[in-house]
Amino acid sequence: MTKGKSFAERSIIQAENTLKASLAALGLPVRGSYPPGEVCAILGIGDRTFWSLVNGFEKDEDGRIRTPDKLDSFILRTNRRVAYLEIVDFIRRNNSYHRRAGSGIPAATTGEAPGRSVNE
Protein backbone atom coordinates (compact mmCIF):
# COMPACT_ATOMS: atom_id res chain seq x y z
CA MET A 1 0.00 0.00 0.00
CA THR A 2 2.73 2.51 0.89
CA LYS A 3 5.40 0.80 -1.22
CA GLY A 4 7.28 3.31 -3.37
CA LYS A 5 6.17 6.32 -1.34
CA SER A 6 8.64 8.76 0.18
CA PHE A 7 9.16 9.07 3.92
CA ALA A 8 7.19 12.34 3.94
CA GLU A 9 4.24 10.74 2.17
CA ARG A 10 4.29 7.72 4.51
CA SER A 11 4.40 9.95 7.59
CA ILE A 12 1.42 12.00 6.36
CA ILE A 13 -0.55 8.82 5.63
CA GLN A 14 0.33 7.43 9.07
CA ALA A 15 -0.69 10.69 10.79
CA GLU A 16 -3.99 10.82 8.92
CA ASN A 17 -4.71 7.17 9.78
CA THR A 18 -3.99 7.96 13.43
CA LEU A 19 -6.41 10.88 13.32
CA LYS A 20 -9.11 8.85 11.57
CA ALA A 21 -8.76 6.07 14.16
CA SER A 22 -9.11 8.60 16.96
CA LEU A 23 -12.18 10.15 15.32
CA ALA A 24 -13.75 6.71 14.89
CA ALA A 25 -13.06 5.79 18.52
CA LEU A 26 -14.70 9.04 19.66
CA GLY A 27 -17.61 8.70 17.22
CA LEU A 28 -16.75 12.00 15.53
CA PRO A 29 -17.12 12.56 11.78
CA VAL A 30 -14.33 13.77 9.51
CA ARG A 31 -14.88 17.53 9.15
CA GLY A 32 -12.95 20.52 7.91
CA SER A 33 -12.33 21.82 11.44
CA TYR A 34 -12.99 21.03 15.09
CA PRO A 35 -13.72 23.10 18.23
CA PRO A 36 -11.33 23.04 21.22
CA GLY A 37 -13.22 20.40 23.21
CA GLU A 38 -13.15 17.94 20.33
CA VAL A 39 -9.47 18.67 19.61
CA CYS A 40 -8.70 17.94 23.27
CA ALA A 41 -10.51 14.61 23.01
CA ILE A 42 -8.83 13.74 19.69
CA LEU A 43 -5.33 14.48 20.97
CA GLY A 44 -5.96 13.20 24.49
CA ILE A 45 -4.99 16.49 26.11
CA GLY A 46 -6.62 18.80 28.62
CA ASP A 47 -8.10 22.23 28.04
CA ARG A 48 -5.13 23.99 29.61
CA THR A 49 -2.67 22.14 27.37
CA PHE A 50 -4.78 22.97 24.31
CA TRP A 51 -4.62 26.69 25.03
CA SER A 52 -0.89 26.47 25.71
CA LEU A 53 -0.35 24.78 22.33
CA VAL A 54 -2.51 27.34 20.51
CA ASN A 55 -1.15 30.42 22.27
CA GLY A 56 2.45 29.36 21.67
CA PHE A 57 2.04 28.92 17.90
CA GLU A 58 4.10 31.28 15.77
CA LYS A 59 5.94 31.28 12.47
CA ASP A 60 9.35 32.75 11.69
CA GLU A 61 10.02 35.34 8.98
CA ASP A 62 10.32 32.54 6.38
CA GLY A 63 6.88 31.13 7.27
CA ARG A 64 8.22 28.05 9.07
CA ILE A 65 6.75 26.99 12.39
CA ARG A 66 9.14 27.93 15.20
CA THR A 67 8.38 24.91 17.39
CA PRO A 68 6.68 21.79 16.06
CA ASP A 69 4.81 21.06 19.28
CA LYS A 70 2.42 23.98 18.85
CA LEU A 71 -0.99 24.00 17.19
CA ASP A 72 -2.29 26.49 14.61
CA SER A 73 -5.92 27.58 14.92
CA PHE A 74 -8.34 30.16 13.59
CA ILE A 75 -11.47 31.95 14.74
CA LEU A 76 -14.74 31.34 12.90
CA ARG A 77 -17.30 33.94 13.95
CA THR A 78 -16.61 33.89 17.71
CA ASN A 79 -15.37 30.30 18.02
CA ARG A 80 -11.79 28.99 17.96
CA ARG A 81 -11.33 26.11 15.49
CA VAL A 82 -8.49 23.82 14.40
CA ALA A 83 -8.46 22.58 10.82
CA TYR A 84 -8.47 18.84 10.08
CA LEU A 85 -5.27 19.20 8.03
CA GLU A 86 -3.58 21.08 10.89
CA ILE A 87 -4.34 18.20 13.27
CA VAL A 88 -2.88 15.74 10.74
CA ASP A 89 0.21 17.95 10.35
CA PHE A 90 0.51 18.38 14.14
CA ILE A 91 0.50 14.60 14.60
CA ARG A 92 3.05 14.18 11.80
CA ARG A 93 5.33 16.95 13.07
CA ASN A 94 5.33 15.66 16.60
CA ASN A 95 5.86 12.01 15.70
CA SER A 96 9.03 12.86 13.76
CA TYR A 97 10.10 15.57 16.25
CA HIS A 98 9.91 13.16 19.18
CA ARG A 99 11.72 10.43 17.26
CA ARG A 100 14.59 12.85 16.62
CA ALA A 101 14.52 14.29 20.14
CA GLY A 102 14.36 10.84 21.72
CA SER A 103 11.33 11.56 23.90
CA GLY A 104 7.70 10.57 23.71
CA ILE A 105 5.98 13.60 25.23
CA PRO A 106 6.85 17.28 24.82
CA ALA A 107 7.68 19.17 28.00
CA ALA A 108 4.88 21.65 27.18
CA THR A 109 2.26 18.95 27.76
CA THR A 110 3.76 17.49 30.94
CA GLY A 111 4.64 20.69 32.76
CA GLU A 112 8.25 19.54 33.08
CA ALA A 113 11.21 21.65 32.21
CA PRO A 114 12.95 20.45 29.05
CA GLY A 115 15.61 17.86 29.77
CA ARG A 116 14.33 17.07 33.27
CA SER A 117 12.52 13.98 34.39
CA VAL A 118 9.78 13.61 36.96
CA ASN A 119 12.17 11.83 39.32
CA GLU A 120 14.77 14.64 39.46
Phi and psi in radians as a Rosetta constraint file:
Dihedral C 1 N 2 CA 2 C 2 CIRCULARHARMONIC -1.799 0.35
Dihedral N 2 CA 2 C 2 N 3 CIRCULARHARMONIC 0.171 0.35
Dihedral C 2 N 3 CA 3 C 3 CIRCULARHARMONIC -1.094 0.35
Dihedral N 3 CA 3 C 3 N 4 CIRCULARHARMONIC 2.341 0.35
Dihedral C 3 N 4 CA 4 C 4 CIRCULARHARMONIC 1.510 0.35
Dihedral N 4 CA 4 C 4 N 5 CIRCULARHARMONIC -0.033 0.35
Dihedral C 4 N 5 CA 5 C 5 CIRCULARHARMONIC -1.590 0.35
Dihedral N 5 CA 5 C 5 N 6 CIRCULARHARMONIC 2.644 0.35
Dihedral C 5 N 6 CA 6 C 6 CIRCULARHARMONIC -1.283 0.35
Dihedral N 6 CA 6 C 6 N 7 CIRCULARHARMONIC 2.907 0.35
Dihedral C 6 N 7 CA 7 C 7 CIRCULARHARMONIC -1.021 0.35
Dihedral N 7 CA 7 C 7 N 8 CIRCULARHARMONIC -0.730 0.35
Dihedral C 7 N 8 CA 8 C 8 CIRCULARHARMONIC -1.085 0.35
Dihedral N 8 CA 8 C 8 N 9 CIRCULARHARMONIC -0.762 0.35
Dihedral C 8 N 9 CA 9 C 9 CIRCULARHARMONIC -1.124 0.35
Dihedral N 9 CA 9 C 9 N 10 CIRCULARHARMONIC -0.741 0.35
Dihedral C 9 N 10 CA 10 C 10 CIRCULARHARMONIC -1.120 0.35
Dihedral N 10 CA 10 C 10 N 11 CIRCULARHARMONIC -0.682 0.35
Dihedral C 10 N 11 CA 11 C 11 CIRCULARHARMONIC -1.209 0.35
Dihedral N 11 CA 11 C 11 N 12 CIRCULARHARMONIC -0.597 0.35
Dihedral C 11 N 12 CA 12 C 12 CIRCULARHARMONIC -1.192 0.35
Dihedral N 12 CA 12 C 12 N 13 CIRCULARHARMONIC -0.762 0.35
Dihedral C 12 N 13 CA 13 C 13 CIRCULARHARMONIC -1.078 0.35
Dihedral N 13 CA 13 C 13 N 14 CIRCULARHARMONIC -0.764 0.35
Dihedral C 13 N 14 CA 14 C 14 CIRCULARHARMONIC -1.100 0.35
Dihedral N 14 CA 14 C 14 N 15 CIRCULARHARMONIC -0.748 0.35
Dihedral C 14 N 15 CA 15 C 15 CIRCULARHARMONIC -1.127 0.35
Dihedral N 15 CA 15 C 15 N 16 CIRCULARHARMONIC -0.724 0.35
Dihedral C 15 N 16 CA 16 C 16 CIRCULARHARMONIC -1.178 0.35
Dihedral N 16 CA 16 C 16 N 17 CIRCULARHARMONIC -0.666 0.35
Dihedral C 16 N 17 CA 17 C 17 CIRCULARHARMONIC -1.120 0.35
Dihedral N 17 CA 17 C 17 N 18 CIRCULARHARMONIC -0.661 0.35
Dihedral C 17 N 18 CA 18 C 18 CIRCULARHARMONIC -1.087 0.35
Dihedral N 18 CA 18 C 18 N 19 CIRCULARHARMONIC -0.791 0.35
Dihedral C 18 N 19 CA 19 C 19 CIRCULARHARMONIC -1.112 0.35
Dihedral N 19 CA 19 C 19 N 20 CIRCULARHARMONIC -0.794 0.35
Dihedral C 19 N 20 CA 20 C 20 CIRCULARHARMONIC -1.092 0.35
Dihedral N 20 CA 20 C 20 N 21 CIRCULARHARMONIC -0.647 0.35
Dihedral C 20 N 21 CA 21 C 21 CIRCULARHARMONIC -1.144 0.35
Dihedral N 21 CA 21 C 21 N 22 CIRCULARHARMONIC -0.712 0.35
Dihedral C 21 N 22 CA 22 C 22 CIRCULARHARMONIC -1.137 0.35
Dihedral N 22 CA 22 C 22 N 23 CIRCULARHARMONIC -0.753 0.35
Dihedral C 22 N 23 CA 23 C 23 CIRCULARHARMONIC -1.076 0.35
Dihedral N 23 CA 23 C 23 N 24 CIRCULARHARMONIC -0.751 0.35
Dihedral C 23 N 24 CA 24 C 24 CIRCULARHARMONIC -1.111 0.35
Dihedral N 24 CA 24 C 24 N 25 CIRCULARHARMONIC -0.742 0.35
Dihedral C 24 N 25 CA 25 C 25 CIRCULARHARMONIC -1.111 0.35
Dihedral N 25 CA 25 C 25 N 26 CIRCULARHARMONIC -0.579 0.35
Dihedral C 25 N 26 CA 26 C 26 CIRCULARHARMONIC -1.539 0.35
Dihedral N 26 CA 26 C 26 N 27 CIRCULARHARMONIC -0.151 0.35
Dihedral C 26 N 27 CA 27 C 27 CIRCULARHARMONIC 1.279 0.35
Dihedral N 27 CA 27 C 27 N 28 CIRCULARHARMONIC 0.480 0.35
Dihedral C 27 N 28 CA 28 C 28 CIRCULARHARMONIC -1.757 0.35
Dihedral N 28 CA 28 C 28 N 29 CIRCULARHARMONIC 2.505 0.35
Dihedral C 28 N 29 CA 29 C 29 CIRCULARHARMONIC -1.397 0.35
Dihedral N 29 CA 29 C 29 N 30 CIRCULARHARMONIC 2.815 0.35
Dihedral C 29 N 30 CA 30 C 30 CIRCULARHARMONIC -1.312 0.35
Dihedral N 30 CA 30 C 30 N 31 CIRCULARHARMONIC 2.149 0.35
Dihedral C 30 N 31 CA 31 C 31 CIRCULARHARMONIC -2.339 0.35
Dihedral N 31 CA 31 C 31 N 32 CIRCULARHARMONIC 2.965 0.35
Dihedral C 31 N 32 CA 32 C 32 CIRCULARHARMONIC -1.195 0.35
Dihedral N 32 CA 32 C 32 N 33 CIRCULARHARMONIC -0.538 0.35
Dihedral C 32 N 33 CA 33 C 33 CIRCULARHARMONIC -2.720 0.35
Dihedral N 33 CA 33 C 33 N 34 CIRCULARHARMONIC 2.869 0.35
Dihedral C 33 N 34 CA 34 C 34 CIRCULARHARMONIC -2.362 0.35
Dihedral N 34 CA 34 C 34 N 35 CIRCULARHARMONIC 2.562 0.35
Dihedral C 34 N 35 CA 35 C 35 CIRCULARHARMONIC -1.352 0.35
Dihedral N 35 CA 35 C 35 N 36 CIRCULARHARMONIC 2.893 0.35
Dihedral C 35 N 36 CA 36 C 36 CIRCULARHARMONIC -0.917 0.35
Dihedral N 36 CA 36 C 36 N 37 CIRCULARHARMONIC -0.761 0.35
Dihedral C 36 N 37 CA 37 C 37 CIRCULARHARMONIC -1.075 0.35
Dihedral N 37 CA 37 C 37 N 38 CIRCULARHARMONIC -0.689 0.35
Dihedral C 37 N 38 CA 38 C 38 CIRCULARHARMONIC -1.252 0.35
Dihedral N 38 CA 38 C 38 N 39 CIRCULARHARMONIC -0.648 0.35
Dihedral C 38 N 39 CA 39 C 39 CIRCULARHARMONIC -1.104 0.35
Dihedral N 39 CA 39 C 39 N 40 CIRCULARHARMONIC -0.712 0.35
Dihedral C 39 N 40 CA 40 C 40 CIRCULARHARMONIC -1.043 0.35
Dihedral N 40 CA 40 C 40 N 41 CIRCULARHARMONIC -0.773 0.35
Dihedral C 40 N 41 CA 41 C 41 CIRCULARHARMONIC -1.154 0.35
Dihedral N 41 CA 41 C 41 N 42 CIRCULARHARMONIC -0.733 0.35
Dihedral C 41 N 42 CA 42 C 42 CIRCULARHARMONIC -1.086 0.35
Dihedral N 42 CA 42 C 42 N 43 CIRCULARHARMONIC -0.801 0.35
Dihedral C 42 N 43 CA 43 C 43 CIRCULARHARMONIC -1.536 0.35
Dihedral N 43 CA 43 C 43 N 44 CIRCULARHARMONIC -0.164 0.35
Dihedral C 43 N 44 CA 44 C 44 CIRCULARHARMONIC 1.224 0.35
Dihedral N 44 CA 44 C 44 N 45 CIRCULARHARMONIC 0.671 0.35
Dihedral C 44 N 45 CA 45 C 45 CIRCULARHARMONIC -2.123 0.35
Dihedral N 45 CA 45 C 45 N 46 CIRCULARHARMONIC 2.900 0.35
Dihedral C 45 N 46 CA 46 C 46 CIRCULARHARMONIC -1.577 0.35
Dihedral N 46 CA 46 C 46 N 47 CIRCULARHARMONIC 2.965 0.35
Dihedral C 46 N 47 CA 47 C 47 CIRCULARHARMONIC -1.039 0.35
Dihedral N 47 CA 47 C 47 N 48 CIRCULARHARMONIC -0.755 0.35
Dihedral C 47 N 48 CA 48 C 48 CIRCULARHARMONIC -1.101 0.35
Dihedral N 48 CA 48 C 48 N 49 CIRCULARHARMONIC -0.726 0.35
Dihedral C 48 N 49 CA 49 C 49 CIRCULARHARMONIC -1.135 0.35
Dihedral N 49 CA 49 C 49 N 50 CIRCULARHARMONIC -0.719 0.35
Dihedral C 49 N 50 CA 50 C 50 CIRCULARHARMONIC -0.966 0.35
Dihedral N 50 CA 50 C 50 N 51 CIRCULARHARMONIC -0.871 0.35
Dihedral C 50 N 51 CA 51 C 51 CIRCULARHARMONIC -1.176 0.35
Dihedral N 51 CA 51 C 51 N 52 CIRCULARHARMONIC -0.548 0.35
Dihedral C 51 N 52 CA 52 C 52 CIRCULARHARMONIC -1.151 0.35
Dihedral N 52 CA 52 C 52 N 53 CIRCULARHARMONIC -0.738 0.35
Dihedral C 52 N 53 CA 53 C 53 CIRCULARHARMONIC -1.135 0.35
Dihedral N 53 CA 53 C 53 N 54 CIRCULARHARMONIC -0.732 0.35
Dihedral C 53 N 54 CA 54 C 54 CIRCULARHARMONIC -1.249 0.35
Dihedral N 54 CA 54 C 54 N 55 CIRCULARHARMONIC -0.790 0.35
Dihedral C 54 N 55 CA 55 C 55 CIRCULARHARMONIC -1.196 0.35
Dihedral N 55 CA 55 C 55 N 56 CIRCULARHARMONIC -0.444 0.35
Dihedral C 55 N 56 CA 56 C 56 CIRCULARHARMONIC -1.510 0.35
Dihedral N 56 CA 56 C 56 N 57 CIRCULARHARMONIC -0.057 0.35
Dihedral C 56 N 57 CA 57 C 57 CIRCULARHARMONIC -1.264 0.35
Dihedral N 57 CA 57 C 57 N 58 CIRCULARHARMONIC 2.259 0.35
Dihedral C 57 N 58 CA 58 C 58 CIRCULARHARMONIC -2.757 0.35
Dihedral N 58 CA 58 C 58 N 59 CIRCULARHARMONIC 2.697 0.35
Dihedral C 58 N 59 CA 59 C 59 CIRCULARHARMONIC -1.936 0.35
Dihedral N 59 CA 59 C 59 N 60 CIRCULARHARMONIC 2.653 0.35
Dihedral C 59 N 60 CA 60 C 60 CIRCULARHARMONIC -1.435 0.35
Dihedral N 60 CA 60 C 60 N 61 CIRCULARHARMONIC -3.082 0.35
Dihedral C 60 N 61 CA 61 C 61 CIRCULARHARMONIC -1.155 0.35
Dihedral N 61 CA 61 C 61 N 62 CIRCULARHARMONIC -0.315 0.35
Dihedral C 61 N 62 CA 62 C 62 CIRCULARHARMONIC -1.613 0.35
Dihedral N 62 CA 62 C 62 N 63 CIRCULARHARMONIC 0.008 0.35
Dihedral C 62 N 63 CA 63 C 63 CIRCULARHARMONIC 1.529 0.35
Dihedral N 63 CA 63 C 63 N 64 CIRCULARHARMONIC 0.101 0.35
Dihedral C 63 N 64 CA 64 C 64 CIRCULARHARMONIC -1.525 0.35
Dihedral N 64 CA 64 C 64 N 65 CIRCULARHARMONIC 2.589 0.35
Dihedral C 64 N 65 CA 65 C 65 CIRCULARHARMONIC -1.240 0.35
Dihedral N 65 CA 65 C 65 N 66 CIRCULARHARMONIC 2.269 0.35
Dihedral C 65 N 66 CA 66 C 66 CIRCULARHARMONIC -1.150 0.35
Dihedral N 66 CA 66 C 66 N 67 CIRCULARHARMONIC -0.797 0.35
Dihedral C 66 N 67 CA 67 C 67 CIRCULARHARMONIC -2.269 0.35
Dihedral N 67 CA 67 C 67 N 68 CIRCULARHARMONIC 2.292 0.35
Dihedral C 67 N 68 CA 68 C 68 CIRCULARHARMONIC -1.246 0.35
Dihedral N 68 CA 68 C 68 N 69 CIRCULARHARMONIC -0.265 0.35
Dihedral C 68 N 69 CA 69 C 69 CIRCULARHARMONIC -1.632 0.35
Dihedral N 69 CA 69 C 69 N 70 CIRCULARHARMONIC 0.557 0.35
Dihedral C 69 N 70 CA 70 C 70 CIRCULARHARMONIC -2.082 0.35
Dihedral N 70 CA 70 C 70 N 71 CIRCULARHARMONIC 2.827 0.35
Dihedral C 70 N 71 CA 71 C 71 CIRCULARHARMONIC -2.167 0.35
Dihedral N 71 CA 71 C 71 N 72 CIRCULARHARMONIC 2.184 0.35
Dihedral C 71 N 72 CA 72 C 72 CIRCULARHARMONIC -1.400 0.35
Dihedral N 72 CA 72 C 72 N 73 CIRCULARHARMONIC 2.537 0.35
Dihedral C 72 N 73 CA 73 C 73 CIRCULARHARMONIC -2.575 0.35
Dihedral N 73 CA 73 C 73 N 74 CIRCULARHARMONIC 3.026 0.35
Dihedral C 73 N 74 CA 74 C 74 CIRCULARHARMONIC -2.546 0.35
Dihedral N 74 CA 74 C 74 N 75 CIRCULARHARMONIC 2.885 0.35
Dihedral C 74 N 75 CA 75 C 75 CIRCULARHARMONIC -1.906 0.35
Dihedral N 75 CA 75 C 75 N 76 CIRCULARHARMONIC 2.223 0.35
Dihedral C 75 N 76 CA 76 C 76 CIRCULARHARMONIC -1.987 0.35
Dihedral N 76 CA 76 C 76 N 77 CIRCULARHARMONIC 2.011 0.35
Dihedral C 76 N 77 CA 77 C 77 CIRCULARHARMONIC 1.012 0.35
Dihedral N 77 CA 77 C 77 N 78 CIRCULARHARMONIC -1.831 0.35
Dihedral C 77 N 78 CA 78 C 78 CIRCULARHARMONIC -2.068 0.35
Dihedral N 78 CA 78 C 78 N 79 CIRCULARHARMONIC 0.188 0.35
Dihedral C 78 N 79 CA 79 C 79 CIRCULARHARMONIC -1.974 0.35
Dihedral N 79 CA 79 C 79 N 80 CIRCULARHARMONIC 2.348 0.35
Dihedral C 79 N 80 CA 80 C 80 CIRCULARHARMONIC -1.280 0.35
Dihedral N 80 CA 80 C 80 N 81 CIRCULARHARMONIC 2.408 0.35
Dihedral C 80 N 81 CA 81 C 81 CIRCULARHARMONIC -2.394 0.35
Dihedral N 81 CA 81 C 81 N 82 CIRCULARHARMONIC 2.702 0.35
Dihedral C 81 N 82 CA 82 C 82 CIRCULARHARMONIC -2.167 0.35
Dihedral N 82 CA 82 C 82 N 83 CIRCULARHARMONIC 2.226 0.35
Dihedral C 82 N 83 CA 83 C 83 CIRCULARHARMONIC -1.202 0.35
Dihedral N 83 CA 83 C 83 N 84 CIRCULARHARMONIC 2.569 0.35
Dihedral C 83 N 84 CA 84 C 84 CIRCULARHARMONIC -0.920 0.35
Dihedral N 84 CA 84 C 84 N 85 CIRCULARHARMONIC -0.845 0.35
Dihedral C 84 N 85 CA 85 C 85 CIRCULARHARMONIC -1.144 0.35
Dihedral N 85 CA 85 C 85 N 86 CIRCULARHARMONIC -0.528 0.35
Dihedral C 85 N 86 CA 86 C 86 CIRCULARHARMONIC -1.192 0.35
Dihedral N 86 CA 86 C 86 N 87 CIRCULARHARMONIC -0.668 0.35
Dihedral C 86 N 87 CA 87 C 87 CIRCULARHARMONIC -1.138 0.35
Dihedral N 87 CA 87 C 87 N 88 CIRCULARHARMONIC -0.752 0.35
Dihedral C 87 N 88 CA 88 C 88 CIRCULARHARMONIC -1.028 0.35
Dihedral N 88 CA 88 C 88 N 89 CIRCULARHARMONIC -0.829 0.35
Dihedral C 88 N 89 CA 89 C 89 CIRCULARHARMONIC -1.146 0.35
Dihedral N 89 CA 89 C 89 N 90 CIRCULARHARMONIC -0.659 0.35
Dihedral C 89 N 90 CA 90 C 90 CIRCULARHARMONIC -1.056 0.35
Dihedral N 90 CA 90 C 90 N 91 CIRCULARHARMONIC -0.806 0.35
Dihedral C 90 N 91 CA 91 C 91 CIRCULARHARMONIC -1.086 0.35
Dihedral N 91 CA 91 C 91 N 92 CIRCULARHARMONIC -0.779 0.35
Dihedral C 91 N 92 CA 92 C 92 CIRCULARHARMONIC -1.099 0.35
Dihedral N 92 CA 92 C 92 N 93 CIRCULARHARMONIC -0.842 0.35
Dihedral C 92 N 93 CA 93 C 93 CIRCULARHARMONIC -1.032 0.35
Dihedral N 93 CA 93 C 93 N 94 CIRCULARHARMONIC -0.770 0.35
Dihedral C 93 N 94 CA 94 C 94 CIRCULARHARMONIC -1.346 0.35
Dihedral N 94 CA 94 C 94 N 95 CIRCULARHARMONIC -0.514 0.35
Dihedral C 94 N 95 CA 95 C 95 CIRCULARHARMONIC -1.099 0.35
Dihedral N 95 CA 95 C 95 N 96 CIRCULARHARMONIC -0.838 0.35
Dihedral C 95 N 96 CA 96 C 96 CIRCULARHARMONIC -1.289 0.35
Dihedral N 96 CA 96 C 96 N 97 CIRCULARHARMONIC -0.598 0.35
Dihedral C 96 N 97 CA 97 C 97 CIRCULARHARMONIC -1.096 0.35
Dihedral N 97 CA 97 C 97 N 98 CIRCULARHARMONIC -0.776 0.35
Dihedral C 97 N 98 CA 98 C 98 CIRCULARHARMONIC -1.273 0.35
Dihedral N 98 CA 98 C 98 N 99 CIRCULARHARMONIC -0.525 0.35
Dihedral C 98 N 99 CA 99 C 99 CIRCULARHARMONIC -1.118 0.35
Dihedral N 99 CA 99 C 99 N 100 CIRCULARHARMONIC -0.775 0.35
Dihedral C 99 N 100 CA 100 C 100 CIRCULARHARMONIC -1.215 0.35
Dihedral N 100 CA 100 C 100 N 101 CIRCULARHARMONIC -0.688 0.35
Dihedral C 100 N 101 CA 101 C 101 CIRCULARHARMONIC -1.358 0.35
Dihedral N 101 CA 101 C 101 N 102 CIRCULARHARMONIC -0.326 0.35
Dihedral C 101 N 102 CA 102 C 102 CIRCULARHARMONIC 1.430 0.35
Dihedral N 102 CA 102 C 102 N 103 CIRCULARHARMONIC 0.286 0.35
Dihedral C 102 N 103 CA 103 C 103 CIRCULARHARMONIC -2.218 0.35
Dihedral N 103 CA 103 C 103 N 104 CIRCULARHARMONIC 2.824 0.35
Dihedral C 103 N 104 CA 104 C 104 CIRCULARHARMONIC -1.724 0.35
Dihedral N 104 CA 104 C 104 N 105 CIRCULARHARMONIC -0.384 0.35
Dihedral C 104 N 105 CA 105 C 105 CIRCULARHARMONIC -2.365 0.35
Dihedral N 105 CA 105 C 105 N 106 CIRCULARHARMONIC 2.267 0.35
Dihedral C 105 N 106 CA 106 C 106 CIRCULARHARMONIC -1.178 0.35
Dihedral N 106 CA 106 C 106 N 107 CIRCULARHARMONIC 2.576 0.35
Dihedral C 106 N 107 CA 107 C 107 CIRCULARHARMONIC -1.023 0.35
Dihedral N 107 CA 107 C 107 N 108 CIRCULARHARMONIC -0.533 0.35
Dihedral C 107 N 108 CA 108 C 108 CIRCULARHARMONIC -1.079 0.35
Dihedral N 108 CA 108 C 108 N 109 CIRCULARHARMONIC -0.491 0.35
Dihedral C 108 N 109 CA 109 C 109 CIRCULARHARMONIC -1.642 0.35
Dihedral N 109 CA 109 C 109 N 110 CIRCULARHARMONIC -0.225 0.35
Dihedral C 109 N 110 CA 110 C 110 CIRCULARHARMONIC -1.805 0.35
Dihedral N 110 CA 110 C 110 N 111 CIRCULARHARMONIC -0.297 0.35
Dihedral C 110 N 111 CA 111 C 111 CIRCULARHARMONIC 1.483 0.35
Dihedral N 111 CA 111 C 111 N 112 CIRCULARHARMONIC 0.030 0.35
Dihedral C 111 N 112 CA 112 C 112 CIRCULARHARMONIC -1.474 0.35
Dihedral N 112 CA 112 C 112 N 113 CIRCULARHARMONIC 2.711 0.35
Dihedral C 112 N 113 CA 113 C 113 CIRCULARHARMONIC -1.320 0.35
Dihedral N 113 CA 113 C 113 N 114 CIRCULARHARMONIC 2.542 0.35
Dihedral C 113 N 114 CA 114 C 114 CIRCULARHARMONIC -1.001 0.35
Dihedral N 114 CA 114 C 114 N 115 CIRCULARHARMONIC 2.380 0.35
Dihedral C 114 N 115 CA 115 C 115 CIRCULARHARMONIC 1.434 0.35
Dihedral N 115 CA 115 C 115 N 116 CIRCULARHARMONIC 0.055 0.35
Dihedral C 115 N 116 CA 116 C 116 CIRCULARHARMONIC -2.012 0.35
Dihedral N 116 CA 116 C 116 N 117 CIRCULARHARMONIC 2.565 0.35
Dihedral C 116 N 117 CA 117 C 117 CIRCULARHARMONIC -1.820 0.35
Dihedral N 117 CA 117 C 117 N 118 CIRCULARHARMONIC 2.934 0.35
Dihedral C 117 N 118 CA 118 C 118 CIRCULARHARMONIC -1.120 0.35
Dihedral N 118 CA 118 C 118 N 119 CIRCULARHARMONIC -0.531 0.35
Dihedral C 118 N 119 CA 119 C 119 CIRCULARHARMONIC -1.444 0.35
Dihedral N 119 CA 119 C 119 N 120 CIRCULARHARMONIC -0.103 0.35
